[in-house]
Amino acid sequence: MIEEVLLDGFEAGVNFCLRETNLPLRTFPEHCPYLSDDAIADNFLCDTRQDWEG
């Protein structure tokens, strides 16, 4: 169940970004880079700073 929610959220996020940014699909990971256990962990932090550097 959690895996499905994570996948749905990831796909929805990619679709949103495609509409809002006009970036090509290849910009985004093909699969969600996070595991469900990681995403629900108390200490989980999605650090995307490196995505915007250089």
mmCIF entry with sequence, helices, sheets and N, C-alpha, C, O atoms, coordinates in Angstrom:
data_MODEL
# 
_entry.id   MODEL 
# 
_entity.id                         1 
_entity.type                       polymer 
_entity.pdbx_number_of_molecules   1 
# 
_entity_poly.entity_id                      1 
_entity_poly.type                           'polypeptide(L)' 
_entity_poly.nstd_linkage                   no 
_entity_poly.nstd_monomer                   no 
_entity_poly.pdbx_seq_one_letter_code       MIEEVLLDGFEAGVNFCLRETNLPLRTFPEHCPYLSDDAIADNFLCDTRQDWEG 
_entity_poly.pdbx_seq_one_letter_code_can   MIEEVLLDGFEAGVNFCLRETNLPLRTFPEHCPYLSDDAIADNFLCDTRQDWEG 
_entity_poly.pdbx_strand_id                 A 
# 
loop_
_entity_poly_seq.entity_id 
_entity_poly_seq.num 
_entity_poly_seq.mon_id 
_entity_poly_seq.hetero 
1 1  MET n 
1 2  ILE n 
1 3  GLU n 
1 4  GLU n 
1 5  VAL n 
1 6  LEU n 
1 7  LEU n 
1 8  ASP n 
1 9  GLY n 
1 10 PHE n 
1 11 GLU n 
1 12 ALA n 
1 13 GLY n 
1 14 VAL n 
1 15 ASN n 
1 16 PHE n 
1 17 CYS n 
1 18 LEU n 
1 19 ARG n 
1 20 GLU n 
1 21 THR n 
1 22 ASN n 
1 23 LEU n 
1 24 PRO n 
1 25 LEU n 
1 26 ARG n 
1 27 THR n 
1 28 PHE n 
1 29 PRO n 
1 30 GLU n 
1 31 HIS n 
1 32 CYS n 
1 33 PRO n 
1 34 TYR n 
1 35 LEU n 
1 36 SER n 
1 37 ASP n 
1 38 ASP n 
1 39 ALA n 
1 40 ILE n 
1 41 ALA n 
1 42 ASP n 
1 43 ASN n 
1 44 PHE n 
1 45 LEU n 
1 46 CYS n 
1 47 ASP n 
1 48 THR n 
1 49 ARG n 
1 50 GLN n 
1 51 ASP n 
1 52 TRP n 
1 53 GLU n 
1 54 GLY n 
# 
_struct_asym.id          A 
_struct_asym.entity_id   1 
# 
loop_
_struct_conf.conf_type_id 
_struct_conf.id 
_struct_conf.pdbx_PDB_helix_id 
_struct_conf.beg_label_comp_id 
_struct_conf.beg_label_asym_id 
_struct_conf.beg_label_seq_id 
_struct_conf.pdbx_beg_PDB_ins_code 
_struct_conf.end_label_comp_id 
_struct_conf.end_label_asym_id 
_struct_conf.end_label_seq_id 
_struct_conf.pdbx_end_PDB_ins_code 
_struct_conf.beg_auth_comp_id 
_struct_conf.beg_auth_asym_id 
_struct_conf.beg_auth_seq_id 
_struct_conf.end_auth_comp_id 
_struct_conf.end_auth_asym_id 
_struct_conf.end_auth_seq_id 
_struct_conf.pdbx_PDB_helix_class 
_struct_conf.details 
_struct_conf.pdbx_PDB_helix_length 
HELX_P HELX_P1 AA1 ILE A 2  ? THR A 21 ? ILE A 2  THR A 21 1 ? 20 
HELX_P HELX_P2 AA2 LEU A 25 ? THR A 27 ? LEU A 25 THR A 27 5 ? 3  
HELX_P HELX_P3 AA3 SER A 36 ? ALA A 39 ? SER A 36 ALA A 39 1 ? 4  
HELX_P HELX_P4 AA4 ARG A 49 ? TRP A 52 ? ARG A 49 TRP A 52 5 ? 4  
# 
_struct_conf_type.id          HELX_P 
_struct_conf_type.criteria    ? 
_struct_conf_type.reference   ? 
# 
loop_
_atom_site.group_PDB 
_atom_site.id 
_atom_site.type_symbol 
_atom_site.label_atom_id 
_atom_site.label_alt_id 
_atom_site.label_comp_id 
_atom_site.label_asym_id 
_atom_site.label_entity_id 
_atom_site.label_seq_id 
_atom_site.pdbx_PDB_ins_code 
_atom_site.Cartn_x 
_atom_site.Cartn_y 
_atom_site.Cartn_z 
_atom_site.occupancy 
_atom_site.B_iso_or_equiv 
_atom_site.pdbx_formal_charge 
_atom_site.auth_seq_id 
_atom_site.auth_comp_id 
_atom_site.auth_asym_id 
_atom_site.auth_atom_id 
_atom_site.pdbx_PDB_model_num 
ATOM 1   N N  . MET A 1 1  ? 0.825  -1.189 0.000   1.00 0.00 ? 1  MET A N  1 
ATOM 2   C CA . MET A 1 1  ? 0.000  0.000  0.000   1.00 0.00 ? 1  MET A CA 1 
ATOM 3   C C  . MET A 1 1  ? 0.870  1.254  0.000   1.00 0.00 ? 1  MET A C  1 
ATOM 4   O O  . MET A 1 1  ? 0.650  2.160  -0.804  1.00 0.00 ? 1  MET A O  1 
ATOM 5   N N  . ILE A 1 2  ? 1.852  1.315  0.890   1.00 0.00 ? 2  ILE A N  1 
ATOM 6   C CA . ILE A 1 2  ? 2.720  2.486  0.960   1.00 0.00 ? 2  ILE A CA 1 
ATOM 7   C C  . ILE A 1 2  ? 3.507  2.625  -0.335  1.00 0.00 ? 2  ILE A C  1 
ATOM 8   O O  . ILE A 1 2  ? 3.715  3.735  -0.824  1.00 0.00 ? 2  ILE A O  1 
ATOM 9   N N  . GLU A 1 3  ? 3.945  1.500  -0.889  1.00 0.00 ? 3  GLU A N  1 
ATOM 10  C CA . GLU A 1 3  ? 4.693  1.542  -2.137  1.00 0.00 ? 3  GLU A CA 1 
ATOM 11  C C  . GLU A 1 3  ? 3.859  2.151  -3.262  1.00 0.00 ? 3  GLU A C  1 
ATOM 12  O O  . GLU A 1 3  ? 4.368  2.921  -4.077  1.00 0.00 ? 3  GLU A O  1 
ATOM 13  N N  . GLU A 1 4  ? 2.565  1.796  -3.299  1.00 0.00 ? 4  GLU A N  1 
ATOM 14  C CA . GLU A 1 4  ? 1.675  2.337  -4.325  1.00 0.00 ? 4  GLU A CA 1 
ATOM 15  C C  . GLU A 1 4  ? 1.486  3.840  -4.165  1.00 0.00 ? 4  GLU A C  1 
ATOM 16  O O  . GLU A 1 4  ? 1.470  4.579  -5.149  1.00 0.00 ? 4  GLU A O  1 
ATOM 17  N N  . VAL A 1 5  ? 1.344  4.283  -2.936  1.00 0.00 ? 5  VAL A N  1 
ATOM 18  C CA . VAL A 1 5  ? 1.172  5.710  -2.666  1.00 0.00 ? 5  VAL A CA 1 
ATOM 19  C C  . VAL A 1 5  ? 2.431  6.477  -3.055  1.00 0.00 ? 5  VAL A C  1 
ATOM 20  O O  . VAL A 1 5  ? 2.350  7.547  -3.658  1.00 0.00 ? 5  VAL A O  1 
ATOM 21  N N  . LEU A 1 6  ? 3.584  5.934  -2.712  1.00 0.00 ? 6  LEU A N  1 
ATOM 22  C CA . LEU A 1 6  ? 4.847  6.570  -3.065  1.00 0.00 ? 6  LEU A CA 1 
ATOM 23  C C  . LEU A 1 6  ? 4.993  6.659  -4.576  1.00 0.00 ? 6  LEU A C  1 
ATOM 24  O O  . LEU A 1 6  ? 5.390  7.701  -5.098  1.00 0.00 ? 6  LEU A O  1 
ATOM 25  N N  . LEU A 1 7  ? 4.680  5.588  -5.280  1.00 0.00 ? 7  LEU A N  1 
ATOM 26  C CA . LEU A 1 7  ? 4.755  5.572  -6.739  1.00 0.00 ? 7  LEU A CA 1 
ATOM 27  C C  . LEU A 1 7  ? 3.771  6.566  -7.354  1.00 0.00 ? 7  LEU A C  1 
ATOM 28  O O  . LEU A 1 7  ? 4.131  7.307  -8.268  1.00 0.00 ? 7  LEU A O  1 
ATOM 29  N N  . ASP A 1 8  ? 2.544  6.587  -6.862  1.00 0.00 ? 8  ASP A N  1 
ATOM 30  C CA . ASP A 1 8  ? 1.545  7.525  -7.376  1.00 0.00 ? 8  ASP A CA 1 
ATOM 31  C C  . ASP A 1 8  ? 1.986  8.968  -7.161  1.00 0.00 ? 8  ASP A C  1 
ATOM 32  O O  . ASP A 1 8  ? 1.844  9.809  -8.049  1.00 0.00 ? 8  ASP A O  1 
ATOM 33  N N  . GLY A 1 9  ? 2.521  9.248  -5.976  1.00 0.00 ? 9  GLY A N  1 
ATOM 34  C CA . GLY A 1 9  ? 2.995  10.596 -5.673  1.00 0.00 ? 9  GLY A CA 1 
ATOM 35  C C  . GLY A 1 9  ? 4.168  10.992 -6.549  1.00 0.00 ? 9  GLY A C  1 
ATOM 36  O O  . GLY A 1 9  ? 4.246  12.129 -7.016  1.00 0.00 ? 9  GLY A O  1 
ATOM 37  N N  . PHE A 1 10 ? 5.073  10.065 -6.771  1.00 0.00 ? 10 PHE A N  1 
ATOM 38  C CA . PHE A 1 10 ? 6.225  10.333 -7.624  1.00 0.00 ? 10 PHE A CA 1 
ATOM 39  C C  . PHE A 1 10 ? 5.773  10.632 -9.051  1.00 0.00 ? 10 PHE A C  1 
ATOM 40  O O  . PHE A 1 10 ? 6.212  11.610 -9.655  1.00 0.00 ? 10 PHE A O  1 
ATOM 41  N N  . GLU A 1 11 ? 4.899  9.791  -9.580  1.00 0.00 ? 11 GLU A N  1 
ATOM 42  C CA . GLU A 1 11 ? 4.410  9.999  -10.949 1.00 0.00 ? 11 GLU A CA 1 
ATOM 43  C C  . GLU A 1 11 ? 3.638  11.309 -11.068 1.00 0.00 ? 11 GLU A C  1 
ATOM 44  O O  . GLU A 1 11 ? 3.784  12.025 -12.059 1.00 0.00 ? 11 GLU A O  1 
ATOM 45  N N  . ALA A 1 12 ? 2.828  11.626 -10.081 1.00 0.00 ? 12 ALA A N  1 
ATOM 46  C CA . ALA A 1 12 ? 2.081  12.883 -10.097 1.00 0.00 ? 12 ALA A CA 1 
ATOM 47  C C  . ALA A 1 12 ? 3.036  14.071 -10.038 1.00 0.00 ? 12 ALA A C  1 
ATOM 48  O O  . ALA A 1 12 ? 2.822  15.079 -10.712 1.00 0.00 ? 12 ALA A O  1 
ATOM 49  N N  . GLY A 1 13 ? 4.082  13.950 -9.238  1.00 0.00 ? 13 GLY A N  1 
ATOM 50  C CA . GLY A 1 13 ? 5.068  15.022 -9.135  1.00 0.00 ? 13 GLY A CA 1 
ATOM 51  C C  . GLY A 1 13 ? 5.811  15.242 -10.440 1.00 0.00 ? 13 GLY A C  1 
ATOM 52  O O  . GLY A 1 13 ? 6.031  16.382 -10.847 1.00 0.00 ? 13 GLY A O  1 
ATOM 53  N N  . VAL A 1 14 ? 6.193  14.169 -11.091 1.00 0.00 ? 14 VAL A N  1 
ATOM 54  C CA . VAL A 1 14 ? 6.873  14.287 -12.383 1.00 0.00 ? 14 VAL A CA 1 
ATOM 55  C C  . VAL A 1 14 ? 5.931  14.915 -13.408 1.00 0.00 ? 14 VAL A C  1 
ATOM 56  O O  . VAL A 1 14 ? 6.334  15.803 -14.159 1.00 0.00 ? 14 VAL A O  1 
ATOM 57  N N  . ASN A 1 15 ? 4.692  14.462 -13.443 1.00 0.00 ? 15 ASN A N  1 
ATOM 58  C CA . ASN A 1 15 ? 3.723  15.029 -14.388 1.00 0.00 ? 15 ASN A CA 1 
ATOM 59  C C  . ASN A 1 15 ? 3.516  16.522 -14.138 1.00 0.00 ? 15 ASN A C  1 
ATOM 60  O O  . ASN A 1 15 ? 3.446  17.308 -15.083 1.00 0.00 ? 15 ASN A O  1 
ATOM 61  N N  . PHE A 1 16 ? 3.418  16.909 -12.880 1.00 0.00 ? 16 PHE A N  1 
ATOM 62  C CA . PHE A 1 16 ? 3.263  18.316 -12.530 1.00 0.00 ? 16 PHE A CA 1 
ATOM 63  C C  . PHE A 1 16 ? 4.467  19.126 -13.016 1.00 0.00 ? 16 PHE A C  1 
ATOM 64  O O  . PHE A 1 16 ? 4.316  20.183 -13.629 1.00 0.00 ? 16 PHE A O  1 
ATOM 65  N N  . CYS A 1 17 ? 5.655  18.611 -12.732 1.00 0.00 ? 17 CYS A N  1 
ATOM 66  C CA . CYS A 1 17 ? 6.878  19.311 -13.145 1.00 0.00 ? 17 CYS A CA 1 
ATOM 67  C C  . CYS A 1 17 ? 6.984  19.423 -14.659 1.00 0.00 ? 17 CYS A C  1 
ATOM 68  O O  . CYS A 1 17 ? 7.438  20.445 -15.174 1.00 0.00 ? 17 CYS A O  1 
ATOM 69  N N  . LEU A 1 18 ? 6.572  18.391 -15.371 1.00 0.00 ? 18 LEU A N  1 
ATOM 70  C CA . LEU A 1 18 ? 6.607  18.445 -16.836 1.00 0.00 ? 18 LEU A CA 1 
ATOM 71  C C  . LEU A 1 18 ? 5.701  19.560 -17.353 1.00 0.00 ? 18 LEU A C  1 
ATOM 72  O O  . LEU A 1 18 ? 6.074  20.292 -18.269 1.00 0.00 ? 18 LEU A O  1 
ATOM 73  N N  . ARG A 1 19 ? 4.517  19.687 -16.767 1.00 0.00 ? 19 ARG A N  1 
ATOM 74  C CA . ARG A 1 19 ? 3.584  20.733 -17.194 1.00 0.00 ? 19 ARG A CA 1 
ATOM 75  C C  . ARG A 1 19 ? 4.076  22.125 -16.826 1.00 0.00 ? 19 ARG A C  1 
ATOM 76  O O  . ARG A 1 19 ? 3.936  23.064 -17.608 1.00 0.00 ? 19 ARG A O  1 
ATOM 77  N N  . GLU A 1 20 ? 4.645  22.256 -15.647 1.00 0.00 ? 20 GLU A N  1 
ATOM 78  C CA . GLU A 1 20 ? 5.010  23.570 -15.136 1.00 0.00 ? 20 GLU A CA 1 
ATOM 79  C C  . GLU A 1 20 ? 6.351  24.095 -15.648 1.00 0.00 ? 20 GLU A C  1 
ATOM 80  O O  . GLU A 1 20 ? 6.561  25.308 -15.683 1.00 0.00 ? 20 GLU A O  1 
ATOM 81  N N  . THR A 1 21 ? 7.246  23.217 -16.040 1.00 0.00 ? 21 THR A N  1 
ATOM 82  C CA . THR A 1 21 ? 8.597  23.653 -16.378 1.00 0.00 ? 21 THR A CA 1 
ATOM 83  C C  . THR A 1 21 ? 8.965  23.494 -17.844 1.00 0.00 ? 21 THR A C  1 
ATOM 84  O O  . THR A 1 21 ? 9.923  24.110 -18.310 1.00 0.00 ? 21 THR A O  1 
ATOM 85  N N  . ASN A 1 22 ? 8.226  22.688 -18.568 1.00 0.00 ? 22 ASN A N  1 
ATOM 86  C CA . ASN A 1 22 ? 8.565  22.372 -19.963 1.00 0.00 ? 22 ASN A CA 1 
ATOM 87  C C  . ASN A 1 22 ? 9.931  21.691 -20.094 1.00 0.00 ? 22 ASN A C  1 
ATOM 88  O O  . ASN A 1 22 ? 10.531 21.705 -21.169 1.00 0.00 ? 22 ASN A O  1 
ATOM 89  N N  . LEU A 1 23 ? 10.415 21.106 -19.018 1.00 0.00 ? 23 LEU A N  1 
ATOM 90  C CA . LEU A 1 23 ? 11.647 20.337 -19.072 1.00 0.00 ? 23 LEU A CA 1 
ATOM 91  C C  . LEU A 1 23 ? 11.369 19.006 -19.769 1.00 0.00 ? 23 LEU A C  1 
ATOM 92  O O  . LEU A 1 23 ? 10.245 18.507 -19.700 1.00 0.00 ? 23 LEU A O  1 
ATOM 93  N N  . PRO A 1 24 ? 12.350 18.426 -20.429 1.00 0.00 ? 24 PRO A N  1 
ATOM 94  C CA . PRO A 1 24 ? 12.140 17.124 -21.065 1.00 0.00 ? 24 PRO A CA 1 
ATOM 95  C C  . PRO A 1 24 ? 12.014 16.011 -20.016 1.00 0.00 ? 24 PRO A C  1 
ATOM 96  O O  . PRO A 1 24 ? 12.568 16.110 -18.921 1.00 0.00 ? 24 PRO A O  1 
ATOM 97  N N  . LEU A 1 25 ? 11.294 14.978 -20.359 1.00 0.00 ? 25 LEU A N  1 
ATOM 98  C CA . LEU A 1 25 ? 11.078 13.852 -19.451 1.00 0.00 ? 25 LEU A CA 1 
ATOM 99  C C  . LEU A 1 25 ? 12.392 13.256 -18.969 1.00 0.00 ? 25 LEU A C  1 
ATOM 100 O O  . LEU A 1 25 ? 12.472 12.799 -17.829 1.00 0.00 ? 25 LEU A O  1 
ATOM 101 N N  . ARG A 1 26 ? 13.415 13.248 -19.800 1.00 0.00 ? 26 ARG A N  1 
ATOM 102 C CA . ARG A 1 26 ? 14.704 12.643 -19.427 1.00 0.00 ? 26 ARG A CA 1 
ATOM 103 C C  . ARG A 1 26 ? 15.367 13.370 -18.259 1.00 0.00 ? 26 ARG A C  1 
ATOM 104 O O  . ARG A 1 26 ? 16.317 12.851 -17.674 1.00 0.00 ? 26 ARG A O  1 
ATOM 105 N N  . THR A 1 27 ? 14.882 14.558 -17.911 1.00 0.00 ? 27 THR A N  1 
ATOM 106 C CA . THR A 1 27 ? 15.410 15.321 -16.782 1.00 0.00 ? 27 THR A CA 1 
ATOM 107 C C  . THR A 1 27 ? 15.154 14.600 -15.458 1.00 0.00 ? 27 THR A C  1 
ATOM 108 O O  . THR A 1 27 ? 15.923 14.738 -14.507 1.00 0.00 ? 27 THR A O  1 
ATOM 109 N N  . PHE A 1 28 ? 14.084 13.844 -15.408 1.00 0.00 ? 28 PHE A N  1 
ATOM 110 C CA . PHE A 1 28 ? 13.625 13.230 -14.167 1.00 0.00 ? 28 PHE A CA 1 
ATOM 111 C C  . PHE A 1 28 ? 13.995 11.749 -14.108 1.00 0.00 ? 28 PHE A C  1 
ATOM 112 O O  . PHE A 1 28 ? 14.104 11.088 -15.141 1.00 0.00 ? 28 PHE A O  1 
ATOM 113 N N  . PRO A 1 29 ? 14.186 11.236 -12.898 1.00 0.00 ? 29 PRO A N  1 
ATOM 114 C CA . PRO A 1 29 ? 14.484 9.798  -12.775 1.00 0.00 ? 29 PRO A CA 1 
ATOM 115 C C  . PRO A 1 29 ? 13.346 8.963  -13.359 1.00 0.00 ? 29 PRO A C  1 
ATOM 116 O O  . PRO A 1 29 ? 12.177 9.340  -13.271 1.00 0.00 ? 29 PRO A O  1 
ATOM 117 N N  . GLU A 1 30 ? 13.693 7.852  -13.941 1.00 0.00 ? 30 GLU A N  1 
ATOM 118 C CA . GLU A 1 30 ? 12.682 6.963  -14.516 1.00 0.00 ? 30 GLU A CA 1 
ATOM 119 C C  . GLU A 1 30 ? 11.850 6.308  -13.414 1.00 0.00 ? 30 GLU A C  1 
ATOM 120 O O  . GLU A 1 30 ? 10.654 6.064  -13.579 1.00 0.00 ? 30 GLU A O  1 
ATOM 121 N N  . HIS A 1 31 ? 12.504 6.032  -12.294 1.00 0.00 ? 31 HIS A N  1 
ATOM 122 C CA . HIS A 1 31 ? 11.836 5.395  -11.159 1.00 0.00 ? 31 HIS A CA 1 
ATOM 123 C C  . HIS A 1 31 ? 12.055 6.241  -9.919  1.00 0.00 ? 31 HIS A C  1 
ATOM 124 O O  . HIS A 1 31 ? 13.039 6.975  -9.822  1.00 0.00 ? 31 HIS A O  1 
ATOM 125 N N  . CYS A 1 32 ? 11.152 6.138  -8.991  1.00 0.00 ? 32 CYS A N  1 
ATOM 126 C CA . CYS A 1 32 ? 11.288 6.871  -7.734  1.00 0.00 ? 32 CYS A CA 1 
ATOM 127 C C  . CYS A 1 32 ? 12.597 6.462  -7.056  1.00 0.00 ? 32 CYS A C  1 
ATOM 128 O O  . CYS A 1 32 ? 12.844 5.274  -6.853  1.00 0.00 ? 32 CYS A O  1 
ATOM 129 N N  . PRO A 1 33 ? 13.438 7.443  -6.704  1.00 0.00 ? 33 PRO A N  1 
ATOM 130 C CA . PRO A 1 33 ? 14.738 7.109  -6.120  1.00 0.00 ? 33 PRO A CA 1 
ATOM 131 C C  . PRO A 1 33 ? 14.686 6.794  -4.625  1.00 0.00 ? 33 PRO A C  1 
ATOM 132 O O  . PRO A 1 33 ? 15.725 6.566  -4.005  1.00 0.00 ? 33 PRO A O  1 
ATOM 133 N N  . TYR A 1 34 ? 13.503 6.779  -4.051  1.00 0.00 ? 34 TYR A N  1 
ATOM 134 C CA . TYR A 1 34 ? 13.370 6.561  -2.611  1.00 0.00 ? 34 TYR A CA 1 
ATOM 135 C C  . TYR A 1 34 ? 12.610 5.281  -2.315  1.00 0.00 ? 34 TYR A C  1 
ATOM 136 O O  . TYR A 1 34 ? 11.690 4.911  -3.044  1.00 0.00 ? 34 TYR A O  1 
ATOM 137 N N  . LEU A 1 35 ? 12.994 4.621  -1.260  1.00 0.00 ? 35 LEU A N  1 
ATOM 138 C CA . LEU A 1 35 ? 12.283 3.440  -0.787  1.00 0.00 ? 35 LEU A CA 1 
ATOM 139 C C  . LEU A 1 35 ? 11.185 3.879  0.171   1.00 0.00 ? 35 LEU A C  1 
ATOM 140 O O  . LEU A 1 35 ? 11.316 4.902  0.843   1.00 0.00 ? 35 LEU A O  1 
ATOM 141 N N  . SER A 1 36 ? 10.114 3.116  0.236   1.00 0.00 ? 36 SER A N  1 
ATOM 142 C CA . SER A 1 36 ? 9.008  3.491  1.120   1.00 0.00 ? 36 SER A CA 1 
ATOM 143 C C  . SER A 1 36 ? 9.455  3.535  2.578   1.00 0.00 ? 36 SER A C  1 
ATOM 144 O O  . SER A 1 36 ? 9.025  4.413  3.326   1.00 0.00 ? 36 SER A O  1 
ATOM 145 N N  . ASP A 1 37 ? 10.299 2.615  2.986   1.00 0.00 ? 37 ASP A N  1 
ATOM 146 C CA . ASP A 1 37 ? 10.788 2.628  4.369   1.00 0.00 ? 37 ASP A CA 1 
ATOM 147 C C  . ASP A 1 37 ? 11.584 3.896  4.663   1.00 0.00 ? 37 ASP A C  1 
ATOM 148 O O  . ASP A 1 37 ? 11.500 4.440  5.764   1.00 0.00 ? 37 ASP A O  1 
ATOM 149 N N  . ASP A 1 38 ? 12.350 4.365  3.691   1.00 0.00 ? 38 ASP A N  1 
ATOM 150 C CA . ASP A 1 38 ? 13.105 5.598  3.868   1.00 0.00 ? 38 ASP A CA 1 
ATOM 151 C C  . ASP A 1 38 ? 12.166 6.798  3.975   1.00 0.00 ? 38 ASP A C  1 
ATOM 152 O O  . ASP A 1 38 ? 12.352 7.665  4.829   1.00 0.00 ? 38 ASP A O  1 
ATOM 153 N N  . ALA A 1 39 ? 11.165 6.840  3.109   1.00 0.00 ? 39 ALA A N  1 
ATOM 154 C CA . ALA A 1 39 ? 10.262 7.986  3.045   1.00 0.00 ? 39 ALA A CA 1 
ATOM 155 C C  . ALA A 1 39 ? 9.444  8.162  4.320   1.00 0.00 ? 39 ALA A C  1 
ATOM 156 O O  . ALA A 1 39 ? 9.074  9.285  4.660   1.00 0.00 ? 39 ALA A O  1 
ATOM 157 N N  . ILE A 1 40 ? 9.158  7.080  5.026   1.00 0.00 ? 40 ILE A N  1 
ATOM 158 C CA . ILE A 1 40 ? 8.359  7.206  6.255   1.00 0.00 ? 40 ILE A CA 1 
ATOM 159 C C  . ILE A 1 40 ? 9.216  7.255  7.519   1.00 0.00 ? 40 ILE A C  1 
ATOM 160 O O  . ILE A 1 40 ? 8.686  7.366  8.624   1.00 0.00 ? 40 ILE A O  1 
ATOM 161 N N  . ALA A 1 41 ? 10.524 7.174  7.360   1.00 0.00 ? 41 ALA A N  1 
ATOM 162 C CA . ALA A 1 41 ? 11.419 7.232  8.524   1.00 0.00 ? 41 ALA A CA 1 
ATOM 163 C C  . ALA A 1 41 ? 11.392 8.637  9.137   1.00 0.00 ? 41 ALA A C  1 
ATOM 164 O O  . ALA A 1 41 ? 11.306 9.636  8.422   1.00 0.00 ? 41 ALA A O  1 
ATOM 165 N N  . ASP A 1 42 ? 11.466 8.696  10.442  1.00 0.00 ? 42 ASP A N  1 
ATOM 166 C CA . ASP A 1 42 ? 11.430 9.974  11.153  1.00 0.00 ? 42 ASP A CA 1 
ATOM 167 C C  . ASP A 1 42 ? 12.562 10.905 10.741  1.00 0.00 ? 42 ASP A C  1 
ATOM 168 O O  . ASP A 1 42 ? 12.399 12.125 10.755  1.00 0.00 ? 42 ASP A O  1 
ATOM 169 N N  . ASN A 1 43 ? 13.691 10.348 10.379  1.00 0.00 ? 43 ASN A N  1 
ATOM 170 C CA . ASN A 1 43 ? 14.853 11.169 10.060  1.00 0.00 ? 43 ASN A CA 1 
ATOM 171 C C  . ASN A 1 43 ? 15.040 11.378 8.559   1.00 0.00 ? 43 ASN A C  1 
ATOM 172 O O  . ASN A 1 43 ? 16.097 11.841 8.129   1.00 0.00 ? 43 ASN A O  1 
ATOM 173 N N  . PHE A 1 44 ? 14.032 11.044 7.758   1.00 0.00 ? 44 PHE A N  1 
ATOM 174 C CA . PHE A 1 44 ? 14.145 11.189 6.307   1.00 0.00 ? 44 PHE A CA 1 
ATOM 175 C C  . PHE A 1 44 ? 14.101 12.655 5.910   1.00 0.00 ? 44 PHE A C  1 
ATOM 176 O O  . PHE A 1 44 ? 13.231 13.405 6.354   1.00 0.00 ? 44 PHE A O  1 
ATOM 177 N N  . LEU A 1 45 ? 15.041 13.054 5.076   1.00 0.00 ? 45 LEU A N  1 
ATOM 178 C CA . LEU A 1 45 ? 15.067 14.401 4.536   1.00 0.00 ? 45 LEU A CA 1 
ATOM 179 C C  . LEU A 1 45 ? 15.478 14.297 3.080   1.00 0.00 ? 45 LEU A C  1 
ATOM 180 O O  . LEU A 1 45 ? 16.557 13.796 2.766   1.00 0.00 ? 45 LEU A O  1 
ATOM 181 N N  . CYS A 1 46 ? 14.639 14.759 2.214   1.00 0.00 ? 46 CYS A N  1 
ATOM 182 C CA . CYS A 1 46 ? 14.932 14.739 0.788   1.00 0.00 ? 46 CYS A CA 1 
ATOM 183 C C  . CYS A 1 46 ? 15.806 15.949 0.475   1.00 0.00 ? 46 CYS A C  1 
ATOM 184 O O  . CYS A 1 46 ? 15.303 17.068 0.376   1.00 0.00 ? 46 CYS A O  1 
ATOM 185 N N  . ASP A 1 47 ? 17.082 15.735 0.322   1.00 0.00 ? 47 ASP A N  1 
ATOM 186 C CA . ASP A 1 47 ? 18.036 16.805 0.073   1.00 0.00 ? 47 ASP A CA 1 
ATOM 187 C C  . ASP A 1 47 ? 18.274 16.916 -1.430  1.00 0.00 ? 47 ASP A C  1 
ATOM 188 O O  . ASP A 1 47 ? 18.947 16.073 -2.023  1.00 0.00 ? 47 ASP A O  1 
ATOM 189 N N  . THR A 1 48 ? 17.726 17.946 -2.031  1.00 0.00 ? 48 THR A N  1 
ATOM 190 C CA . THR A 1 48 ? 17.842 18.127 -3.476  1.00 0.00 ? 48 THR A CA 1 
ATOM 191 C C  . THR A 1 48 ? 18.787 19.267 -3.846  1.00 0.00 ? 48 THR A C  1 
ATOM 192 O O  . THR A 1 48 ? 18.797 19.713 -4.993  1.00 0.00 ? 48 THR A O  1 
ATOM 193 N N  . ARG A 1 49 ? 19.572 19.736 -2.899  1.00 0.00 ? 49 ARG A N  1 
ATOM 194 C CA . ARG A 1 49 ? 20.464 20.855 -3.202  1.00 0.00 ? 49 ARG A CA 1 
ATOM 195 C C  . ARG A 1 49 ? 21.397 20.556 -4.365  1.00 0.00 ? 49 ARG A C  1 
ATOM 196 O O  . ARG A 1 49 ? 21.654 21.438 -5.185  1.00 0.00 ? 49 ARG A O  1 
ATOM 197 N N  . GLN A 1 50 ? 21.911 19.330 -4.457  1.00 0.00 ? 50 GLN A N  1 
ATOM 198 C CA . GLN A 1 50 ? 22.831 18.982 -5.537  1.00 0.00 ? 50 GLN A CA 1 
ATOM 199 C C  . GLN A 1 50 ? 22.142 19.006 -6.888  1.00 0.00 ? 50 GLN A C  1 
ATOM 200 O O  . GLN A 1 50 ? 22.810 19.124 -7.916  1.00 0.00 ? 50 GLN A O  1 
ATOM 201 N N  . ASP A 1 51 ? 20.807 18.895 -6.912  1.00 0.00 ? 51 ASP A N  1 
ATOM 202 C CA . ASP A 1 51 ? 20.081 18.927 -8.184  1.00 0.00 ? 51 ASP A CA 1 
ATOM 203 C C  . ASP A 1 51 ? 20.191 20.292 -8.868  1.00 0.00 ? 51 ASP A C  1 
ATOM 204 O O  . ASP A 1 51 ? 20.052 20.388 -10.088 1.00 0.00 ? 51 ASP A O  1 
ATOM 205 N N  . TRP A 1 52 ? 20.435 21.327 -8.099  1.00 0.00 ? 52 TRP A N  1 
ATOM 206 C CA . TRP A 1 52 ? 20.417 22.683 -8.643  1.00 0.00 ? 52 TRP A CA 1 
ATOM 207 C C  . TRP A 1 52 ? 21.810 23.278 -8.738  1.00 0.00 ? 52 TRP A C  1 
ATOM 208 O O  . TRP A 1 52 ? 21.957 24.421 -9.170  1.00 0.00 ? 52 TRP A O  1 
ATOM 209 N N  . GLU A 1 53 ? 22.824 22.544 -8.352  1.00 0.00 ? 53 GLU A N  1 
ATOM 210 C CA . GLU A 1 53 ? 24.197 23.052 -8.407  1.00 0.00 ? 53 GLU A CA 1 
ATOM 211 C C  . GLU A 1 53 ? 24.808 22.760 -9.777  1.00 0.00 ? 53 GLU A C  1 
ATOM 212 O O  . GLU A 1 53 ? 24.540 21.727 -10.390 1.00 0.00 ? 53 GLU A O  1 
ATOM 213 N N  . GLY A 1 54 ? 25.642 23.707 -10.241 1.00 0.00 ? 54 GLY A N  1 
ATOM 214 C CA . GLY A 1 54 ? 26.423 23.530 -11.456 1.00 0.00 ? 54 GLY A CA 1 
ATOM 215 C C  . GLY A 1 54 ? 25.625 23.219 -12.628 1.00 0.00 ? 54 GLY A C  1 
ATOM 216 O O  . GLY A 1 54 ? 26.170 23.046 -13.718 1.00 0.00 ? 54 GLY A O  1 
# 
